[in-house]
Amino acid sequence: MHSYHIAYGAFPPAVFTDKHNGPKQSWRVAILPYCGQSTLYGRYDRTKPWNSPENLAVASTAISLFRCPGDPNETASPMVTNYVRVVGKNTVGGLPNEAVKIGDVTDGTSCTIMVVEVCGLDVKWTEPRDVTVEEFMDIVARSAAPGGTNSHAGGFHAVMADGSVHFISNTLSPKTLRALLLRNDGQTINSSDY
């Protein structure tokens, strides 16, 4: 993500759309050249929808970087990812086609979430689908409930806007979680708070 930011001056939009605002490409496709996957990136046809036959053929290549090794669903398709961005107004994932810059993260890059780890969403790694703040807060609340599941007992991994990775408890207060998901709400959170 940071290598993409160096090249383009901003993080990749979570969703790239076509001229009719239909989802065309995911941020995961956009970062392929920075993950040692330039050849695969070259096979992805950015002029066609993500679910075109040509691009689904690319999606059939398993990318271990996009899978949590602890995912309890070992039989999931190799096309599925565990890593999504939280999207929407004032998030690092932003709105469709919105390229958020490091300077836009005014609450601090070390305390603002950029990517989260989830299980069971069945998102293909090429699919331009992520989660909103409310959807992710619901996922965390459900995983904290008795019988709730996620890749890891007790919480989830998150990539912060500074590139660091933290394990965050699923019992974190909703107020603190929301503050971590928003980039410019004026709520500065210390790492000791999560």
HELIX and SHEET records of a PDB file:
HELIX    1   1 HIS A    2  TYR A    8  1                                   7    
HELIX    2   2 TRP A   27  ALA A   30  1                                   4    
HELIX    3   3 LEU A   32  CYS A   35  5                                   4    
HELIX    4   4 SER A   38  ARG A   43  1                                   6    
HELIX    5   5 PRO A   53  ALA A   59  1                                   7    
HELIX    6   6 SER A   64  PHE A   66  5                                   3    
HELIX    7   7 ILE A  102  ASP A  104  5                                   3    
HELIX    8   8 THR A  109  CYS A  111  5                                   3    
HELIX    9   9 VAL A  133  ALA A  144  1                                  12    
HELIX   10  10 PRO A  174  LEU A  181  1                                   8    
HELIX   11  11 SER A  191  ASP A  193  5                                   3    
SHEET    1   A 2 VAL A  15  THR A  17  0                                        
SHEET    2   A 2 PRO A  23  SER A  26 -1                                        
SHEET    1   B 2 VAL A  80  THR A  81  0                                        
SHEET    2   B 2 VAL A 123  LYS A 124 -1                                        
SHEET    1   C 4 TYR A  83  VAL A  84  0                                        
SHEET    2   C 4 ILE A 113  GLU A 117 -1                                        
SHEET    3   C 4 GLY A 155  MET A 160 -1                                        
SHEET    4   C 4 VAL A 165  SER A 169 -1                                        
SHEET    1   D 2 VAL A  86  VAL A  87  0                                        
SHEET    2   D 2 VAL A 131  THR A 132  1                                        
END                                                                             
